[in-house]
């Protein structure tokens, strides 16, 4: 904020850094995509060993890897028997399911 940016920009700098104007200014000042990629490739090639941080940075620059500020994510798979499926369907629909041949496919259709 000492350089004149608003408190909102200080809290969410990506609104500024992701803007077209900011990217154009970086290019004008010499911080081009080509410079970044060339320097990164040179760094990776010049140093043997574990280059994980540099490769992650390169992947982020190329848009192949995104930061996950919310922390790790996971997929959850729930497996239900017929009675459990019926109970879940009744709760979701708010209706009583009396047909024993009820299936999840019917509920989502």
C-alpha positions in Angstrom: 0.0 0.0 0.0 3.0 2.3 0.4 3.3 2.6 -3.4 -0.2 3.9 -3.8 -2.4 0.8 -4.2 -5.7 0.6 -2.5 -6.3 -1.8 0.4 -8.5 -3.9 -1.9 -5.6 -4.4 -4.3 -3.3 -5.2 -1.3 -5.7 -8.0 -0.2 -6.3 -9.4 -3.7 -3.2 -8.5 -5.8 -4.2 -11.1 -8.5 -6.8 -8.7 -9.7 -4.0 -6.5 -10.7 -1.3 -9.0 -11.7 -3.8 -11.0 -13.9 -4.9 -7.9 -15.8 -3.9 -7.3 -19.4 -2.4 -3.9 -18.5 -0.1 -5.4 -15.9 1.0 -8.1 -18.4 1.7 -5.4 -21.0 3.7 -3.4 -18.5 5.8 -6.4 -17.6 6.5 -7.0 -21.3 7.4 -3.3 -21.8 9.9 -3.5 -18.9 11.5 -6.6 -20.3 9.9 -9.3 -18.2 8.6 -11.2 -21.2 7.3 -14.8 -21.3 10.3 -15.6 -23.5 12.7 -14.3 -20.9 11.0 -16.2 -18.1 10.9 -19.5 -20.0 14.5 -19.1 -21.3 15.9 -18.3 -17.8 13.9 -21.2 -16.3 15.1 -23.7 -18.9 18.7 -22.5 -18.5 18.4 -22.9 -14.7 16.9 -26.4 -15.0 19.6 -27.6 -17.5 22.5 -26.0 -15.6 21.9 -27.7 -12.3 21.8 -31.5 -11.8 19.6 -33.1 -9.2 16.1 -32.6 -8.0 14.5 -29.8 -10.1 11.0 -30.2 -8.7 10.6 -26.5 -7.6 11.7 -25.3 -11.1 9.6 -27.8 -12.9 6.5 -26.9 -10.8 7.1 -23.2 -11.6 7.4 -24.0 -15.3 4.2 -26.0 -15.1 2.4 -23.1 -13.4 3.6 -20.6 -15.9 2.4 -22.8 -18.8 -1.0 -23.3 -17.0 -0.6 -27.0 -16.4 -0.5 -26.7 -12.6 -2.6 -24.5 -10.5 -2.1 -23.4 -6.9 -4.8 -24.8 -4.5 -5.1 -22.2 -1.8 -7.9 -24.2 -0.2 -5.6 -27.1 0.6 -5.7 -30.6 -0.7 -8.9 -32.0 -2.4 -10.2 -35.5 -2.6 -12.9 -37.5 -4.1 -15.2 -39.4 -1.9 -17.1 -42.5 -3.1 -20.0 -43.8 -1.0 -21.1 -47.3 -1.4 -24.5 -48.2 -0.1 -26.5 -51.4 0.1 -30.1 -51.3 -1.2 -31.6 -50.2 2.1 -29.1 -47.4 2.5 -29.7 -46.2 -1.1 -33.4 -46.2 -0.4 -32.9 -44.1 2.8 -30.7 -41.6 1.0 -33.1 -41.3 -1.9 -36.0 -40.7 0.6 -34.0 -38.0 2.3 -33.0 -36.3 -0.9 -36.5 -36.4 -2.5 -38.5 -35.9 0.6 -40.7 -38.8 -0.5 -41.2 -42.3 0.8 -39.9 -44.9 -1.5 -42.0 -48.0 -1.3 -41.0 -49.9 -4.4 -38.2 -52.4 -3.6 -37.0 -52.2 -7.2 -35.9 -48.6 -6.8 -32.5 -47.8 -8.1 -30.2 -44.8 -8.0 -30.3 -44.5 -11.8 -34.1 -43.9 -11.6 -33.6 -41.1 -9.1 -31.0 -39.2 -11.2 -33.0 -39.6 -14.5 
